Amino acid sequence: MKTYTAIVERCTETGLYVGFVPGFTGAHTQAESLDELNQNLKEVIEMLLEEGTPRFESQFVGLQTIAVA
């Protein structure tokens, strides 16, 4: 089993959750709940993997907090 890291945001205009896998072209989706988003991302990734092993354009490193006065 392979795991992927997804970035999740919430659109302030629509209220929808938006998720994408950094560097994995096409691995993005949206949903009304986090559970639905997780399922949608899983389906998208499985579909993309059917086309072969992905070639990542970037690698997720982490998050940083930036303080601005």
BAKEFI-490510 format. One record per atom (N, C-alpha, C, O): residue in one letter; residue number from 0; x, y, z. Coordinates in steps of 0.2 Angstrom, whole numbers, plus 5000, padded with zeros to 4 digits. Layout:
N
 residuo num    x    y    z
       A NUM    X    Y    Z
...
END
This chain:
69
 residuo num    x    y    z
       M   0 5004 4994 5000
       M   0 5000 5000 5000
       M   0 5004 5006 5000
       M   0 5009 5006 5004
       K   1 5003 5011 4996
       K   1 5006 5017 4995
       K   1 5002 5023 4998
       K   1 4996 5023 4998
       T   2 5005 5028 5002
       T   2 5002 5033 5004
       T   2 5004 5040 5001
       T   2 5010 5040 4999
       Y   3 5000 5045 5000
       Y   3 5001 5051 4997
       Y   3 4999 5057 5002
       Y   3 4994 5056 5006
       T   4 5003 5062 5002
       T   4 5001 5068 5006
       T   4 4997 5073 5002
       T   4 4999 5074 4996
       A   5 4991 5075 5005
       A   5 4987 5079 5001
       A   5 4986 5086 5005
       A   5 4986 5086 5011
       I   6 4986 5091 5002
       I   6 4985 5098 5004
       I   6 4977 5099 5004
       I   6 4974 5098 4999
       V   7 4974 5101 5010
       V   7 4967 5103 5010
       V   7 4966 5110 5012
       V   7 4969 5112 5017
       E   8 4962 5113 5008
       E   8 4960 5120 5009
       E   8 4952 5120 5009
       E   8 4949 5116 5007
       R   9 4949 5126 5012
       R   9 4942 5127 5011
       R   9 4941 5133 5007
       R   9 4943 5139 5009
       C  10 4937 5133 5002
       C  10 4935 5139 4998
       C  10 4930 5143 5002
       C  10 4925 5141 5004
       T  11 4932 5150 5003
       T  11 4928 5154 5007
       T  11 4922 5156 5003
       T  11 4917 5158 5006
       E  12 4922 5156 4996
       E  12 4916 5158 4992
       E  12 4911 5152 4992
       E  12 4905 5153 4993
       T  13 4913 5146 4991
       T  13 4909 5140 4990
       T  13 4908 5136 4996
       T  13 4903 5133 4997
       G  14 4912 5136 5001
       G  14 4912 5132 5007
       G  14 4915 5125 5006
       G  14 4915 5121 5010
       L  15 4917 5124 5000
       L  15 4919 5117 4998
       L  15 4926 5116 5000
       L  15 4930 5121 5000
       Y  16 4928 5110 5002
       Y  16 4934 5108 5003
       Y  16 4938 5106 4997
       Y  16 4935 5103 4992
       V  17 4944 5108 4996
       V  17 4948 5107 4990
       V  17 4954 5104 4992
       V  17 4958 5106 4996
       G  18 4956 5098 4988
       G  18 4962 5094 4990
       G  18 4966 5093 4984
       G  18 4963 5092 4979
       F  19 4973 5093 4985
       F  19 4977 5091 4979
       F  19 4983 5088 4982
       F  19 4985 5089 4988
       V  20 4986 5084 4978
       V  20 4993 5080 4980
       V  20 4998 5084 4977
       V  20 4999 5084 4970
       P  21 5003 5087 4980
       P  21 5008 5091 4977
       P  21 5012 5087 4973
       P  21 5015 5082 4974
       G  22 5013 5090 4967
       G  22 5018 5087 4962
       G  22 5014 5082 4958
       G  22 5017 5080 4953
       F  23 5008 5079 4959
       F  23 5005 5074 4956
       F  23 5000 5077 4951
       F  23 4994 5078 4953
       T  24 5002 5078 4945
       T  24 4997 5082 4940
       T  24 4991 5078 4940
       T  24 4991 5072 4938
       G  25 4985 5082 4941
       G  25 4979 5079 4940
       G  25 4976 5076 4946
       G  25 4970 5075 4946
       A  26 4980 5076 4952
       A  26 4977 5073 4958
       A  26 4974 5079 4962
       A  26 4977 5081 4967
       H  27 4968 5081 4960
       H  27 4965 5086 4964
       H  27 4957 5085 4963
       H  27 4955 5082 4958
       T  28 4953 5087 4968
       T  28 4946 5087 4968
       T  28 4943 5091 4974
       T  28 4947 5095 4977
       Q  29 4937 5091 4974
       Q  29 4933 5095 4979
       Q  29 4927 5092 4982
       Q  29 4925 5087 4979
       A  30 4925 5094 4988
       A  30 4919 5090 4991
       A  30 4916 5094 4996
       A  30 4919 5099 4998
       E  31 4910 5092 4998
       E  31 4907 5096 5004
       E  31 4909 5094 5011
       E  31 4908 5098 5015
       S  32 4912 5088 5011
       S  32 4914 5086 5018
       S  32 4921 5083 5017
       S  32 4923 5081 5012
       L  33 4925 5083 5023
       L  33 4932 5080 5023
       L  33 4932 5073 5021
       L  33 4936 5070 5018
       D  34 4926 5069 5024
       D  34 4926 5062 5022
       D  34 4925 5061 5015
       D  34 4928 5057 5011
       E  35 4921 5065 5012
       E  35 4919 5065 5004
       E  35 4926 5067 5001
       E  35 4927 5064 4995
       L  36 4929 5072 5003
       L  36 4935 5074 5000
       L  36 4940 5068 5000
       L  36 4944 5067 4995
       N  37 4941 5065 5005
       N  37 4946 5059 5006
       N  37 4944 5054 5001
       N  37 4949 5051 4998
       Q  38 4938 5052 5000
       Q  38 4936 5047 4996
       Q  38 4937 5049 4988
       Q  38 4939 5045 4984
       N  39 4935 5055 4987
       N  39 4936 5058 4980
       N  39 4944 5058 4978
       N  39 4946 5056 4973
       L  40 4948 5060 4983
       L  40 4955 5060 4982
       L  40 4958 5053 4981
       L  40 4962 5051 4976
       K  41 4955 5048 4985
       K  41 4957 5041 4984
       K  41 4955 5039 4977
       K  41 4959 5035 4973
       E  42 4949 5040 4975
       E  42 4947 5038 4968
       E  42 4951 5041 4962
       E  42 4953 5038 4957
       V  43 4953 5048 4963
       V  43 4957 5051 4958
       V  43 4964 5048 4958
       V  43 4966 5047 4952
       I  44 4967 5047 4963
       I  44 4973 5044 4963
       I  44 4973 5037 4960
       I  44 4978 5035 4956
       E  45 4968 5033 4962
       E  45 4968 5026 4959
       E  45 4967 5026 4952
       E  45 4970 5022 4948
       M  46 4963 5031 4949
       M  46 4962 5032 4942
       M  46 4969 5034 4939
       M  46 4971 5031 4933
       L  47 4972 5039 4942
       L  47 4979 5041 4939
       L  47 4984 5035 4939
       L  47 4988 5035 4934
       L  48 4984 5031 4944
       L  48 4989 5026 4945
       L  48 4987 5020 4939
       L  48 4992 5017 4938
       E  49 4981 5020 4937
       E  49 4980 5015 4932
       E  49 4984 5017 4925
       E  49 4985 5012 4921
       E  50 4986 5023 4925
       E  50 4989 5025 4919
       E  50 4997 5024 4920
       E  50 5001 5025 4915
       G  51 4999 5021 4925
       G  51 5006 5020 4927
       G  51 5008 5024 4933
       G  51 5005 5028 4936
       T  52 5015 5023 4935
       T  52 5018 5026 4940
       T  52 5019 5033 4939
       T  52 5021 5035 4934
       P  53 5016 5037 4943
       P  53 5017 5045 4942
       P  53 5024 5047 4942
       P  53 5028 5045 4946
       R  54 5025 5052 4938
       R  54 5031 5056 4939
       R  54 5030 5062 4942
       R  54 5027 5067 4939
       F  55 5032 5063 4948
       F  55 5031 5069 4952
       F  55 5035 5075 4950
       F  55 5041 5074 4948
       E  56 5032 5081 4949
       E  56 5035 5087 4947
       E  56 5038 5091 4953
       E  56 5042 5095 4952
       S  57 5036 5089 4959
       S  57 5039 5092 4965
       S  57 5038 5087 4971
       S  57 5035 5082 4970
       Q  58 5041 5089 4976
       Q  58 5040 5084 4982
       Q  58 5038 5089 4988
       Q  58 5041 5094 4990
       F  59 5033 5086 4992
       F  59 5031 5090 4998
       F  59 5036 5090 5003
       F  59 5039 5084 5005
       V  60 5038 5095 5006
       V  60 5043 5096 5011
       V  60 5040 5097 5018
       V  60 5042 5094 5023
       G  61 5035 5102 5018
       G  61 5032 5103 5025
       G  61 5029 5110 5025
       G  61 5028 5113 5019
       L  62 5027 5112 5030
       L  62 5023 5119 5031
       L  62 5028 5123 5035
       L  62 5031 5121 5040
       Q  63 5027 5130 5034
       Q  63 5031 5135 5038
       Q  63 5026 5140 5041
       Q  63 5021 5142 5037
       T  64 5027 5143 5047
       T  64 5023 5148 5049
       T  64 5027 5154 5049
       T  64 5033 5155 5051
       I  65 5024 5160 5045
       I  65 5028 5166 5044
       I  65 5025 5171 5048
       I  65 5019 5173 5048
       A  66 5029 5175 5053
       A  66 5026 5180 5057
       A  66 5028 5187 5053
       A  66 5034 5188 5052
       V  67 5023 5191 5053
       V  67 5024 5198 5049
       V  67 5021 5203 5054
       V  67 5016 5202 5056
       A  68 5025 5208 5055
       A  68 5023 5213 5060
       A  68 5019 5218 5057
       A  68 5016 5223 5060
END
